[in-house]
Amino acid sequence: MKIEKYTKLKGNKYNVCIDGINIKLYDDVIIKFELLRKKEISNELFKEIVMYNDYLEAYYKALKYLTKRMRTEKEVYLYLIKDFDKKVVKETIAKLKNDGYLNEEVYIKCYIDDQLILGNMGPNKIIKELVNLGCSHDAVNKRITSIDDEVWLDKIEKIINKKVRLNKNYGVNKLKDKIIYELGNMGYYKWMIDLVLKRTEFNDTDEILEKEYKKIMIKLTKKYEGNELKFKVINKLLAKGFTYEQIKKILND
């Protein structure tokens, strides 16, 4: 195969015309195979050149992908496999790990530290997220269990206090149910949530009850009256988490 022409491209690439075929090669490839000193190459050498060039292409593409933020091995694999052969991808990942660009232990530590400082995810959800990203369950669980329970309890307490402070529509029972549901979805364990709820002081809901009572009455008196109206109001207020004793008191008042 005859090497016909070299054309310099942007960056560290050249367009090389070989037997009428234009191929973009990295300068590292040209140097490695001493192509500037050759006028012809064999078919076998051409295939070797193309394969090595693919390795470099995958490696540089992965490095660019990793400069945006840290990634797991699984993320890099899924990113590269769209454009490269599986063998090229596996060897690229092996080199990235060897060069220190992919490190599961460091990734897990940084991910969890970020969540502890900036996020609201609980331990269970963090484990699931990291395992979905391809991290070892044992490695993630080891890191999670090394964190003192008080760290998670403190995060839960801050979340609950904020929800109590901002509550404008619900009685204590409904508010607690919503808190348990939302914190569960965030990945906090039930025993942690229950422990913090037991030591949490909830605001007096009389003002909230009065506001909701007036709002419901205005809406329902357009459709109902008498005992039916009373029944509807009680059910609406019960659904919002107020106790029957609280509702009975405001009805009597």
C-alpha positions in Angstrom: 0.0 0.0 0.0 1.5 3.3 -1.1 1.6 6.4 1.2 0.7 9.2 -1.1 0.2 12.4 0.9 0.2 14.0 4.4 -2.0 17.0 5.3 -1.7 18.6 8.8 -5.0 19.0 10.6 -5.8 21.0 13.8 -4.4 19.6 17.0 -2.1 16.6 16.8 -3.6 14.9 13.8 -2.7 14.4 10.1 -4.8 13.3 7.2 -2.9 10.6 5.5 -3.8 9.3 2.0 -2.9 5.6 1.6 -3.8 4.0 -1.7 -6.5 6.6 -2.2 -7.9 6.1 1.3 -7.9 9.1 3.6 -7.4 8.3 7.2 -6.9 10.7 10.1 -3.9 9.6 12.2 -2.4 11.0 15.4 1.1 12.2 15.2 2.0 9.6 17.9 1.0 6.9 15.4 3.1 8.4 12.6 6.1 8.6 15.0 5.6 5.1 16.4 5.5 3.4 13.0 8.0 5.7 11.4 5.7 6.5 8.6 7.6 9.5 7.4 10.4 7.2 6.4 8.2 4.8 4.5 6.7 5.1 1.1 4.8 1.8 1.2 3.4 -0.4 3.9 1.9 -3.9 4.0 -1.8 -4.7 4.5 -0.9 -6.2 7.9 0.9 -3.0 9.0 -2.0 -0.9 7.8 -4.4 -2.8 10.0 -2.0 -2.5 13.0 -1.8 1.3 12.4 -5.6 1.7 12.3 -6.0 -0.4 15.4 -3.4 1.6 17.4 -4.9 4.8 16.1 -8.3 3.6 17.4 -6.8 3.0 20.8 -5.4 6.6 20.9 -8.7 8.0 19.7 -10.6 6.1 22.4 -8.1 7.1 25.1 -8.1 10.8 24.3 -11.9 10.8 24.0 -12.2 9.1 27.4 -9.8 11.7 28.9 -11.9 14.5 27.6 -15.0 12.8 29.1 -13.2 12.5 32.4 -12.2 16.2 32.6 -15.8 17.3 33.0 -16.2 15.2 36.2 -15.2 11.9 37.8 -16.7 8.8 36.1 -17.0 5.2 37.0 -15.7 2.4 34.8 -19.2 1.5 33.7 -19.9 5.1 32.6 -16.7 5.2 30.5 -17.5 1.8 29.0 -21.0 2.9 27.9 -19.6 6.2 26.6 -16.9 4.5 24.4 -18.7 1.4 23.3 -21.0 3.5 21.0 -18.0 4.4 18.8 -15.4 1.7 19.4 -14.8 -2.0 19.3 -15.2 -3.9 22.6 -11.6 -4.9 22.6 -10.5 -1.3 22.1 -12.8 -0.1 24.9 -11.6 -2.7 27.4 -7.9 -2.0 26.7 -8.6 1.7 27.0 -10.2 1.3 30.4 -7.3 -0.9 31.5 -4.9 1.9 30.6 -7.1 4.6 32.2 -7.1 2.6 35.5 -3.3 2.0 35.2 -2.7 5.7 34.7 -4.9 6.6 37.7 -7.8 8.2 35.8 -10.3 5.5 37.0 -10.3 4.6 40.7 -13.4 3.1 42.2 -12.3 3.7 45.8 -11.7 7.4 45.2 -14.9 7.8 43.2 -17.0 6.2 45.9 -15.4 8.5 48.6 -15.9 11.7 46.6 -19.5 10.8 45.6 -20.5 10.1 49.2 -18.6 13.1 50.6 -20.4 15.3 48.1 -23.8 14.0 49.2 -22.9 14.5 52.9 -22.0 18.1 52.3 -24.2 19.2 49.4 -27.0 16.6 48.9 -29.9 15.2 50.8 -29.6 11.5 49.8 -29.7 8.9 52.5 -27.4 5.9 52.8 -29.8 3.4 51.1 -30.3 5.6 48.0 -26.6 6.4 47.8 -25.8 2.7 47.8 -28.3 2.0 45.0 -27.1 5.0 42.9 -23.4 3.9 43.2 -24.2 0.3 42.4 -26.2 1.4 39.4 -23.2 3.3 38.2 -21.2 0.1 38.3 -19.5 0.3 41.7 -19.0 -2.8 43.9 -21.8 -3.2 46.4 -19.3 -4.4 49.1 -17.0 -1.4 48.5 -19.9 1.1 48.7 -21.4 -0.6 51.8 -18.0 -0.6 53.5 -17.7 3.2 53.0 -21.3 3.8 54.1 -21.0 1.8 57.3 -17.8 3.7 58.3 -19.9 6.9 58.6 -21.2 7.5 62.1 -25.0 7.2 62.4 -25.2 10.7 64.0 -24.2 12.2 60.6 -27.3 10.8 59.0 -29.5 11.6 62.0 -28.3 15.2 61.9 -29.2 15.5 58.2 -32.6 14.0 58.9 -33.2 16.4 61.7 -32.4 19.4 59.5 -34.8 18.2 56.8 -37.6 17.6 59.3 -37.2 20.9 61.1 -37.4 22.7 57.7 -40.6 20.8 56.8 -42.1 21.6 60.2 -41.2 25.3 59.8 -42.7 25.6 56.3 -45.8 23.6 57.1 -48.9 25.6 56.2 -51.6 23.1 55.4 -51.3 19.9 57.4 -52.0 18.5 60.9 -49.2 16.7 62.8 -50.3 13.2 61.7 -50.5 14.0 58.0 -47.2 15.9 58.2 -45.5 13.0 59.9 -46.8 10.6 57.2 -45.5 12.9 54.5 -42.1 13.2 56.2 -41.8 9.5 56.6 -42.7 8.9 52.9 -40.4 11.6 51.6 -37.4 10.7 53.7 -37.9 7.0 52.8 -37.7 8.0 49.1 -34.5 9.9 49.9 -32.9 6.7 51.1 -33.0 7.1 54.9 -33.7 4.0 57.0 -37.0 3.8 58.8 -35.4 3.4 62.2 -33.5 6.6 61.7 -36.6 8.6 60.7 -38.6 7.3 63.6 -35.8 8.1 66.0 -35.6 11.7 64.9 -39.4 12.1 64.8 -39.7 11.0 68.4 -37.4 13.8 69.5 -38.9 16.5 67.2 -41.2 19.2 68.6 -44.0 20.0 66.3 -45.6 23.4 66.1 -49.1 24.0 67.5 -51.4 23.4 64.5 -54.4 25.4 65.8 -53.8 28.3 63.4 -53.3 25.9 60.5 -56.5 24.0 61.4 -58.5 27.2 61.6 -57.2 28.4 58.2 -58.0 25.0 56.6 -61.4 24.8 58.3 -62.4 28.2 56.9 -61.1 27.4 53.4 -63.0 24.0 53.3 -66.2 25.6 54.7 -66.2 28.3 52.0 -65.8 25.6 49.3 -68.3 23.1 50.7 -71.1 25.3 51.8 -71.8 26.0 48.1 -72.7 22.3 47.7 -73.8 20.9 51.1 -75.6 21.9 54.3 -76.5 20.5 57.7 -75.1 17.1 58.8 -73.9 16.3 55.3 -71.8 19.5 55.3 -70.5 18.6 58.8 -69.6 15.1 57.7 -67.7 16.4 54.6 -65.8 18.9 56.6 -64.7 16.4 59.2 -63.5 14.0 56.5 -61.6 16.7 54.7 -59.8 17.8 57.9 -59.1 14.2 58.9 -57.5 13.6 55.5 -55.2 16.6 56.3 -53.9 14.9 59.4 -55.9 16.7 62.1 -57.2 14.7 65.0 -61.0 14.1 65.6 -60.6 15.9 68.9 -59.1 19.0 67.3 -61.8 19.0 64.6 -64.6 18.5 67.1 -63.3 21.5 69.2 -63.3 23.9 66.2 -66.7 22.7 65.1 -68.1 23.4 68.6 -66.4 26.8 68.7 
